[in-house]
């Protein structure tokens, strides 16, 4: 019968009862704000990471079409059309007629820079 205690004799809610209810709702809203904010940050970070993977895969596909003899490293540079994303390609010899290709895409994240590294190997022909 706690609900009846919040009502005055005229059948309306008392001002004190309404203030208590508002205070409880405000406390609940503040308690939920922290996890919701963190969740939104995680979604943004996940989106940025997915974009970095996409940019690395795109470069890998482009490099697969390059003739084996023309595969070469290139330094870190900003990805055109994607501000804040940087891409680097490292090509090294992995054996006779075999090259190791690393595509590195980095981007800003809440804890600093994050990197996505994709690696594949290409065999040459004699």
C-alpha positions as CSV (number, residue, x, y, z in Angstrom):
1,X,0.0,0.0,0.0
2,X,3.0,2.3,-0.5
3,X,1.2,3.7,-3.6
4,X,-1.6,5.0,-1.5
5,X,0.8,6.9,0.7
6,X,2.0,9.0,-2.2
7,X,-1.6,10.3,-2.7
8,X,-3.1,13.2,-0.8
9,X,-6.6,13.0,0.6
10,X,-8.0,14.7,-2.5
11,X,-6.8,11.8,-4.7
12,X,-3.9,13.5,-6.4
13,X,-0.2,12.8,-5.9
14,X,1.6,14.9,-3.3
15,X,4.5,17.1,-4.3
16,X,6.9,15.1,-2.1
17,X,5.8,11.8,-3.8
18,X,6.4,13.3,-7.2
19,X,9.8,14.6,-6.3
20,X,10.8,11.2,-4.9
21,X,9.7,9.5,-8.1
22,X,11.6,12.0,-10.2
23,X,14.8,11.6,-8.1
24,X,14.6,7.8,-8.5
25,X,14.1,8.1,-12.3
26,X,17.1,10.6,-12.5
27,X,19.3,8.2,-10.6
28,X,18.4,5.3,-12.9
29,X,19.0,7.5,-16.0
30,X,22.5,8.5,-14.7
31,X,23.3,4.9,-13.8
32,X,22.4,3.8,-17.4
33,X,24.3,6.7,-19.1
34,X,27.8,5.3,-18.4
35,X,27.3,1.8,-20.0
36,X,25.4,3.4,-23.0
37,X,28.2,5.8,-23.6
38,X,30.8,3.0,-23.5
39,X,28.7,0.9,-25.8
40,X,28.5,3.8,-28.4
41,X,32.3,4.2,-28.2
42,X,32.8,0.5,-28.8
43,X,30.5,0.6,-31.8
44,X,32.5,3.5,-33.2
45,X,35.8,1.8,-32.6
46,X,34.5,-1.4,-34.2
47,X,33.4,0.5,-37.3
48,X,36.8,2.1,-37.6
49,X,38.4,-1.3,-37.3
50,X,36.1,-2.8,-40.0
51,X,37.0,0.1,-42.3
52,X,40.7,-0.6,-41.8
53,X,40.3,-4.2,-42.6
54,X,38.3,-3.3,-45.8
55,X,41.1,-0.9,-46.9
56,X,43.8,-3.5,-46.3
57,X,41.8,-6.2,-48.2
58,X,41.3,-3.7,-51.0
59,X,45.0,-3.1,-51.3
60,X,45.8,-6.8,-51.2
61,X,43.4,-7.4,-54.1
62,X,45.0,-4.6,-56.1
63,X,48.5,-6.0,-55.4
64,X,47.5,-9.5,-56.6
65,X,47.0,-8.0,-60.0
66,X,50.5,-6.4,-60.1
67,X,53.1,-8.4,-62.0
68,X,55.4,-10.3,-59.6
69,X,58.5,-8.5,-60.8
70,X,56.9,-5.1,-60.1
71,X,55.9,-5.8,-56.5
72,X,57.6,-3.2,-54.3
73,X,57.2,-1.7,-50.9
74,X,55.9,1.8,-50.4
75,X,56.0,4.0,-47.3
76,X,53.2,4.9,-44.9
77,X,50.8,7.4,-46.5
78,X,47.3,8.6,-45.9
79,X,44.6,6.6,-47.8
80,X,43.0,8.9,-50.3
81,X,39.4,9.6,-49.4
82,X,39.8,8.2,-45.9
83,X,41.2,10.9,-43.6
84,X,42.9,9.5,-40.5
85,X,43.7,6.1,-42.2
86,X,47.3,5.3,-43.2
87,X,48.5,2.5,-45.4
88,X,51.9,1.0,-45.9
89,X,53.1,-2.0,-48.1
90,X,56.2,-4.0,-47.2
91,X,57.5,-6.5,-49.7
92,X,60.3,-8.9,-48.9
93,X,61.9,-12.0,-50.4
94,X,60.6,-15.1,-48.8
95,X,62.6,-17.6,-50.8
96,X,63.4,-18.5,-54.3
97,X,60.8,-16.9,-56.6
98,X,58.6,-16.1,-53.5
99,X,57.7,-12.7,-52.1
100,X,56.0,-11.9,-48.8
101,X,53.7,-8.9,-49.0
102,X,52.4,-7.2,-45.8
103,X,49.7,-4.5,-46.0
104,X,49.5,-2.4,-42.9
105,X,46.6,0.0,-42.3
106,X,46.6,2.1,-39.2
107,X,44.0,4.5,-37.7
108,X,43.4,6.5,-34.6
109,X,41.6,4.7,-31.8
110,X,40.6,5.7,-28.2
111,X,43.8,4.1,-26.8
112,X,46.1,5.3,-29.5
113,X,46.9,4.1,-33.1
114,X,45.6,0.6,-34.1
115,X,47.0,-1.4,-36.9
116,X,45.5,-4.1,-39.2
117,X,48.2,-6.2,-40.9
118,X,47.3,-8.6,-43.7
119,X,50.0,-10.9,-45.2
120,X,50.1,-12.9,-48.3
121,X,52.8,-14.5,-50.4
122,X,53.2,-14.4,-54.2
123,X,55.2,-16.9,-56.2
124,X,57.0,-15.9,-59.4
125,X,57.5,-18.0,-62.5
126,X,60.8,-18.8,-64.2
